[in-house]
Amino acid sequence: MNGKIILCASFLLIGCSSVPRHDQSIKVVARIDGLNSRPEWVRESQPFYISKGQVTVLGKQTISGEQNLEQAFRSAELNAKSHIAQAIEQKIQIAFQNAEEGFDGGNQARFVGMVATDVLSTSSMTSPGRYWEKYVSAIDADPAMSKIDAYVKVEMPEKDFKQAVLAAIRKQQGKKNISQEFAKKVDQQWNRIMENTSAVEREPGSDAQ
């Protein structure tokens, strides 16, 4: 239970952009390619989810209306990768608790998350979606005060995501707090770890690879 509470709290901290901002207090004045609405994949309330064997992560960056949009997209992609590293770290903590390993969730889990994300970045991650929208305050609609939200969708196969996590754990085997048997236990418990991770929504029809 404590692990789940820690997990939810952590995602609230790293995912402050996860709470939808677009309410009646703002007015959208422009969208990428003249779209009339957001693409379906822009799910601010669900920035990390798994569906049909595919991991999807949403990165976001907010800039002023006059700043460089390409830089905003690069920052949004880095934000998505940060979500992935944090998610891996949290899963490892839960896995150790489930396996009764007595792991305290310190630097080892953080290191494994970074190692796995680096592996994914060079092999399996793709960025198939970009979107931006420009908005102003609905009260004064001052163009000089406009802002832009830039979004990037990052995807990877769940099987590659799992393999990267396991490979990173194996790399840490024999070091402090990580036993030789842990990678095997994570492999055996993968479905339960993912399904019990409240920050990761596994949609109907999604199966672990």
Phi, psi and chi 1 to 4 in degrees:
 res  aa     phi    psi   chi1   chi2   chi3   chi4
   1 MET       -  -44.4  177.6   64.1   68.8      -
   2 ASN   -60.7  -36.8  -69.9  -21.3      -      -
   3 GLY   -61.7  -40.5      -      -      -      -
   4 LYS   -67.5  -38.5  -67.6 -178.5 -179.4  178.7
   5 ILE   -64.1  -44.6  -66.5  173.2      -      -
   6 ILE   -61.0  -42.5  -68.0  172.0      -      -
   7 LEU   -60.0  -49.2  173.2   64.8      -      -
   8 CYS   -63.0  -42.0  -65.8      -      -      -
   9 ALA   -62.9  -41.4      -      -      -      -
  10 SER   -63.3  -40.8  -62.2      -      -      -
  11 PHE   -72.3  -27.2  -95.5   84.3      -      -
  12 LEU   -66.0  -36.2  -74.8  173.5      -      -
  13 LEU   -72.2  -45.2  -70.9  173.2      -      -
  14 ILE   -82.8  -15.8   67.2  170.7      -      -
  15 GLY  -117.8   42.9      -      -      -      -
  16 CYS   -60.5  -25.7   58.1      -      -      -
  17 SER   -77.8   -1.0   64.8      -      -      -
  18 SER   -73.5  -21.3  -60.7      -      -      -
  19 VAL   -81.0  121.3  179.7      -      -      -
  20 PRO   -56.4  131.2  -24.5   34.4      -      -
  21 ARG   -98.1  -16.3  -63.5  180.0   51.6 -164.3
  22 HIS   -86.6   93.2  -63.4  -69.4      -      -
  23 ASP  -123.0 -157.9   51.3   31.9      -      -
  24 GLN   -74.7   -6.6  -64.7 -179.4   -6.1      -
  25 SER   -80.9  -10.6   67.3      -      -      -
  26 ILE  -128.6  163.4   69.4  164.5      -      -
  27 LYS  -131.0  119.2  177.1 -177.6  178.3 -178.3
  28 VAL   -76.0  125.7  176.9      -      -      -
  29 VAL  -109.3  -15.2  -64.1      -      -      -
  30 ALA  -160.3  148.8      -      -      -      -
  31 ARG  -134.5  157.7  -69.9 -172.3  169.2   94.6
  32 ILE   -55.7  136.5 -170.2  172.0      -      -
  33 ASP    56.8   23.0  -63.2  -28.0      -      -
  34 GLY    68.1   23.6      -      -      -      -
  35 LEU   -63.2  152.7  -63.8  176.9      -      -
  36 ASN   -89.6  -16.0  -66.0  -38.6      -      -
  37 SER  -156.1  171.6   61.4      -      -      -
  38 ARG   -69.2  149.6  -70.1 -179.4  170.8 -171.7
  39 PRO   -64.8  157.0  -17.2   29.2      -      -
  40 GLU   -61.0  -31.0 -176.2  -84.8  -23.3      -
  41 TRP   -75.7  -11.3   55.9  -96.4      -      -
  42 VAL   -79.9   86.9  179.2      -      -      -
  43 ARG  -112.7   85.9  -55.5 -179.0 -177.0 -176.4
  44 GLU   -63.9  -28.9  -70.6 -169.3   81.0      -
  45 SER   -80.4   -6.9   62.2      -      -      -
  46 GLN  -142.1   69.5 -164.0  179.6   25.4      -
  47 PRO   -74.8  -10.3   28.2  -35.3      -      -
  48 PHE  -143.4  115.9 -170.0  113.2      -      -
  49 TYR  -150.7  164.1   65.6   92.7      -      -
  50 ILE  -123.7  130.3  -63.5  174.0      -      -
  51 SER  -143.2  123.0  177.8      -      -      -
  52 LYS    53.1   47.1  -60.8  178.3 -179.1  177.9
  53 GLY    77.3   10.7      -      -      -      -
  54 GLN  -121.9  129.9 -170.3   82.7   -9.3      -
  55 VAL   -90.8  129.0  177.0      -      -      -
  56 THR  -123.4  131.9  -59.0      -      -      -
  57 VAL  -128.4  138.3 -171.0      -      -      -
  58 LEU  -108.5  124.7  179.4   67.7      -      -
  59 GLY  -108.5  147.4      -      -      -      -
  60 LYS  -140.3  144.9  176.1 -176.2  176.1 -178.3
  61 GLN  -142.9  132.7  179.7   64.6   42.6      -
  62 THR  -105.6  132.2  -59.7      -      -      -
  63 ILE  -133.6  168.5   59.3  173.7      -      -
  64 SER   -74.0  161.7   71.4      -      -      -
  65 GLY   -63.5  -13.6      -      -      -      -
  66 GLU  -105.2   -3.0  -56.4  -55.8  -42.4      -
  67 GLN   -81.4  169.5  -72.8 -178.1  -77.8      -
  68 ASN   -73.3  120.1 -173.4  -69.4      -      -
  69 LEU   -70.7  -36.0 -171.9   56.7      -      -
  70 GLU   -63.8  -39.2 -166.8   60.1   35.7      -
  71 GLN   -65.0  -36.0  -71.0 -177.5   -6.4      -
  72 ALA   -63.3  -40.6      -      -      -      -
  73 PHE   -64.8  -40.0  -80.3  131.5      -      -
  74 ARG   -63.5  -41.2  -74.3 -163.8  -68.8  -90.9
  75 SER   -66.3  -37.2  -65.1      -      -      -
  76 ALA   -64.3  -38.6      -      -      -      -
  77 GLU   -66.9  -39.5 -173.6  167.4  -12.5      -
  78 LEU   -63.8  -36.5  -71.5  174.1      -      -
  79 ASN   -62.9  -39.9  176.5  -93.2      -      -
  80 ALA   -63.8  -42.6      -      -      -      -
  81 LYS   -65.5  -32.5  -67.8  177.1 -179.1  178.7
  82 SER   -64.8  -39.6  176.0      -      -      -
  83 HIS   -58.7  -41.7  -84.3  -61.9      -      -
  84 ILE   -64.4  -47.5  -64.7  167.7      -      -
  85 ALA   -60.7  -41.5      -      -      -      -
  86 GLN   -65.8  -40.2  -67.7  -80.3   -7.1      -
  87 ALA   -63.4  -43.2      -      -      -      -
  88 ILE   -61.8  -44.7  -69.0  170.0      -      -
  89 GLU   -57.6  -44.7  179.0 -177.6  -17.5      -
  90 GLN   -67.2  -37.7  -60.6  -59.9  -24.0      -
  91 LYS   -64.6  -38.9  -72.6  174.4 -169.1   26.2
  92 ILE   -64.1  -42.3  -68.3  170.5      -      -
  93 GLN   -59.4  -45.8  -67.7 -176.1   38.0      -
  94 ILE   -65.2  -39.4  -70.8  177.0      -      -
  95 ALA   -62.6  -42.4      -      -      -      -
  96 PHE   -64.4  -39.0  -91.2   94.2      -      -
  97 GLN   -66.1  -41.9  -69.9  164.4    0.4      -
  98 ASN   -63.5  -35.5  -72.7  -16.0      -      -
  99 ALA   -86.2    0.4      -      -      -      -
 100 GLU    56.5   43.5  -61.4 -179.4   -8.7      -
 101 GLU   -86.6  -11.9  -67.8  -78.0  -23.5      -
 102 GLY    73.0   25.1      -      -      -      -
 103 PHE   -74.3  138.7 -174.2   59.4      -      -
 104 ASP   -96.4    1.5   62.0    5.9      -      -
 105 GLY    73.2   34.5      -      -      -      -
 106 GLY   -93.2 -139.4      -      -      -      -
 107 ASN   -65.5  -27.1  -68.7  -28.2      -      -
 108 GLN   -63.1  -45.8  -64.2  -64.5  -44.0      -
 109 ALA   -63.9  -39.4      -      -      -      -
 110 ARG   -63.7  -42.4 -167.8  167.3  -60.2  111.4
 111 PHE   -64.3  -43.6  177.9   78.4      -      -
 112 VAL   -60.5  -41.5  169.7      -      -      -
 113 GLY   -59.9  -42.4      -      -      -      -
 114 MET   -68.5  -41.9  -69.8 -171.3  -61.6      -
 115 VAL   -62.3  -46.7  170.0      -      -      -
 116 ALA   -62.9  -40.0      -      -      -      -
 117 THR   -65.4  -38.4  -57.3      -      -      -
 118 ASP   -62.4  -41.4  -74.8  -16.4      -      -
 119 VAL   -61.8  -45.9  171.8      -      -      -
 120 LEU   -64.1  -38.0  -70.7  164.4      -      -
 121 SER   -62.3  -32.7  -63.4      -      -      -
 122 THR   -94.1   -3.7   57.9      -      -      -
 123 SER  -132.9  -53.2   59.3      -      -      -
 124 SER  -111.1  -18.9  -59.7      -      -      -
 125 MET   -74.0  136.7  -75.8 -174.0 -170.6      -
 126 THR  -128.3  158.7   60.9      -      -      -
 127 SER  -123.7   79.9  -58.4      -      -      -
 128 PRO   -82.8   -3.2   31.3  -35.1      -      -
 129 GLY  -140.2  134.8      -      -      -      -
 130 ARG  -131.4  144.1  -77.2 -176.2  168.2 -166.7
 131 TYR  -155.2  143.3  170.1   74.1      -      -
 132 TRP  -139.4  154.3   61.9  -99.8      -      -
 133 GLU  -142.8  140.4   59.2 -173.0   26.0      -
 134 LYS  -106.5  136.8 -173.6  174.5 -175.4  178.5
 135 TYR  -144.4  161.4   56.3   92.5      -      -
 136 VAL  -133.1  169.6  -64.4      -      -      -
 137 SER   -65.8  133.4  167.8      -      -      -
 138 ALA   -70.5  -14.2      -      -      -      -
 139 ILE   -80.5  -52.8  -61.5  174.8      -      -
 140 ASP  -110.7  -16.6   55.7   26.4      -      -
 141 ALA    50.8   40.4      -      -      -      -
 142 ASP   -77.5  114.2 -176.8   -1.7      -      -
 143 PRO   -60.0  -29.1  -22.5   34.0      -      -
 144 ALA   -68.5  -17.8      -      -      -      -
 145 MET  -105.5   17.2  -59.6  -61.6  -68.5      -
 146 SER   -67.7  154.6   65.3      -      -      -
 147 LYS  -132.3  159.8  -68.2 -174.6  177.6 -178.6
 148 ILE  -126.8  131.1  -65.2  175.0      -      -
 149 ASP  -100.2  120.9  -75.1  -15.6      -      -
 150 ALA  -107.5  133.9      -      -      -      -
 151 TYR  -124.4  143.5  -60.2   88.2      -      -
 152 VAL  -131.1  132.5  171.9      -      -      -
 153 LYS   -97.1  125.2  177.1  171.9   68.0  169.7
 154 VAL  -112.8  134.4  173.4      -      -      -
 155 GLU  -130.3  156.1  -69.1 -176.2  -21.4      -
 156 MET  -161.0  152.0   73.0 -150.3   76.9      -
 157 PRO   -64.0  141.0  -20.5   33.0      -      -
 158 GLU   -60.7  -35.8 -175.9 -174.2   -3.7      -
 159 LYS   -63.3  -36.2   60.5 -178.7  179.1   62.5
 160 ASP   -71.5  -37.6  -68.3  -13.4      -      -
 161 PHE   -59.8  -46.5  177.2   69.2      -      -
 162 LYS   -63.6  -45.7  176.2 -178.9  176.9 -178.9
 163 GLN   -62.5  -37.0  -71.9  169.9    0.6      -
 164 ALA   -66.9  -39.2      -      -      -      -
 165 VAL   -63.8  -48.1  173.0      -      -      -
 166 LEU   -64.2  -40.0  -65.2  177.6      -      -
 167 ALA   -64.3  -39.7      -      -      -      -
 168 ALA   -66.7  -37.5      -      -      -      -
 169 ILE   -66.6  -42.7  -69.5  171.3      -      -
 170 ARG   -62.0  -34.5  -68.3 -171.4 -174.3  103.5
 171 LYS   -63.7  -27.3 -172.2  172.4 -177.8  178.0
 172 GLN   -93.2   -3.3  -72.2  -63.9   98.2      -
 173 GLN   -59.2  142.7  -77.8 -178.0    5.1      -
 174 GLY    85.2   -9.3      -      -      -      -
 175 LYS   -92.9  176.0  -60.6 -177.3 -179.0 -179.2
 176 LYS   -54.3  129.8 -174.4  177.9  178.8 -179.1
 177 ASN    74.1    0.1  -72.8  -29.5      -      -
 178 ILE  -120.1  116.2  -63.6 -175.0      -      -
 179 SER   -87.0  165.4   70.8      -      -      -
 180 GLN   -66.3  -23.8  -65.6  -69.5  -33.2      -
 181 GLU   -90.8   -5.3  -64.6  -62.4  -43.7      -
 182 PHE   -67.9  -42.7 -177.8   63.6      -      -
 183 ALA   -57.7  -38.8      -      -      -      -
 184 LYS   -64.1  -41.2 -179.4  178.9  179.3 -179.5
 185 LYS   -66.5  -39.8  -69.1  179.0 -179.9  179.4
 186 VAL   -62.3  -43.2  172.1      -      -      -
 187 ASP   -58.7  -45.3 -163.2    2.8      -      -
 188 GLN   -66.9  -32.5  -68.0  171.4  -18.8      -
 189 GLN  -100.2    8.4  -63.1 -174.6   49.7      -
 190 TRP   -52.5  -49.2 -176.5  -99.1      -      -
 191 ASN   -59.7  -43.3  -76.0  -13.8      -      -
 192 ARG   -68.4  -37.9 -176.8  153.4   63.2   93.7
 193 ILE   -61.0  -47.8  -67.9  167.9      -      -
 194 MET   -67.6  -43.7  -61.9  -58.8  -69.4      -
 195 GLU   -68.9  -28.6  -70.9  168.0   -0.9      -
 196 ASN   -90.7    5.0  -71.5  -16.2      -      -
 197 THR   -93.4  103.7  -56.9      -      -      -
 198 SER   -65.9  -23.1   58.5      -      -      -
 199 ALA   -80.9   -7.4      -      -      -      -
 200 VAL  -117.0  114.9  178.7      -      -      -
 201 GLU   -92.1  117.5  -61.3  -77.0  -14.8      -
 202 ARG   -95.2  114.3 -177.3 -179.4  -67.4  -78.5
 203 GLU   -81.1  158.8  -64.6 -170.0  -24.0      -
 204 PRO   -54.2  138.3  -25.7   34.6      -      -
 205 GLY    89.9   -0.3      -      -      -      -
 206 SER   -94.9  130.2  175.8      -      -      -
 207 ASP  -126.0  141.1  -62.2  -45.7      -      -
 208 ALA   -66.5  146.6      -      -      -      -
 209 GLN   -99.2      -  -59.4  -62.8  -49.4      -
